[in-house]
Amino acid sequence: MLKKLFSKLVIVTALTIPILALAQVAHAQNTHGATAYSPTSDATGISWDHATEKEALDAAVTACNQQSGGANDCVALTSNTNNCGAISVGKGGAGAGWGDDKAAAEAQALAACSELEGGNCKIELSACNN
């Protein structure tokens, strides 16, 4: 009796694990984020957890334009899937970065911004896709 129960448990486990793994992979493949920047107003926008790259890009530009004080000239900087993103702004413009965690994304964004003339870069926004 115990042998039959163990056998059924092994079969159920063998069938369940691949289903759970596929569900996690499917979720990870559908999580996009993006950053946007307005060169006129220095406004920034970031988006995360969108089903498509286009949705993420559109959301970042919309968020940026809402902050632009009417400039409405925001452009998408970057997009990424399944990572954290950050945007930094300095006197010379903006830099965006992506990484496995917020610290890595922020470091990359600061490095990209510091390559521009003007310096004084600081992190404006950061977020992670789930």
N, C-alpha and C positions, 0 to 999 in steps of 0.2 A: 504494500500500500504506500509506504513512504517512498519507495523507488518510483512508483507511478506519479506521485505528486511532484517529486523532484524533476522528473522528466518533463512534465507539463510546465513547470516553472522555467526550466531552461528554454523550452520552445517559446513561451510567451516573452521572455526576456530577449531572446534572439530576434524576435519579430518587432519588439518595441524599440530597441536601441537604434536601429537604422531610421525608423520613422522620426524619432526625436532629433537625431542628427540632421536629417533632411530639413526639418522644420527650422532649426537654428541656422542652417546654411541659407535657406530661402529668405529668412528675415534679414540676415546680414547682407545679402546681395541687393536688397531693396531699400537701403538706407543711405541717402545722399545729403550732402550739405554744400554750401557755397558761401562766398564772400563777395561784397560789392563795395565800391568807393566812388565818391563824387569829388572830382578834382577842383571844382569851384568852391564848394562849401566844406570840404574835408569830412563830410558825413560818411558813415560806414553802415554796412548792413551785413548780417550773417544769418544763415538759415541752417537747419539740421532736421534730421529724421523725415525726409521726404521720400516718396516712393520712386521718383524719377529724378534724373539729373536736371532736366528742364524745369520741373517744379521747384527744385532747390535754387537754381539760378534765378528764376523769376521771383521767388520769395525774397532772396537776398537783395535784389535790385529794388523791389517794392519797399522793403524795410529801410533801405538806404535813402530812397527818394522821400520817404515820410520824414526823415531826419534832416533833409537837405535845405530846409527853409525856403522851398519853392524853386530851388535850382533845377531839380528833376533831371540831372545829367549823370546819374549813377550808372556805372558799368560794372559788369561782373568781373571779378579778378580771377577767382579759381573755383573749382568744384572738386569734390572728393567723395569717396564711398567708404564707409565703415571706419572713419577716423575722427579725430578731433581737429577743429580748425580754429584759427585765430587771425586777427587783423590788427596791425599796428600802424599808427600814423605819426609822421614827423613833419618838419618844415619842408622837406623835399617831396612828400607824397605819402603813399601807403605801401605796406608790404603784407603779404598773406603767407600763412604757413599751415601745414598739416602734420600731424603726428599721431602716434599711438595713444598719447594722453595730452592733457591741456598744456603741461609744462613743455613738452617737446614741440607742440604746435606754436606756442607763444615764443619759444626760443627761435624757431625758424622764421616766424613773422618779424621778430625784431631784427634778425640778421638780414632779411630781405629789405627791410625799411632802412637799415643803417647803411646799406650800399648806395642809397640815394643821397644827393647833395642836400645839406640842410641839417641833418641829424635830429637830435631831440626826440627820438622815436619812443612811443609808449603804446602799450597794448590797449586797444579800444574795446574789442569784443573777443570772446572765445566761447566755444561750445563743442559738445561731443555728440556724434551720432550714436544711437543705441545699438 
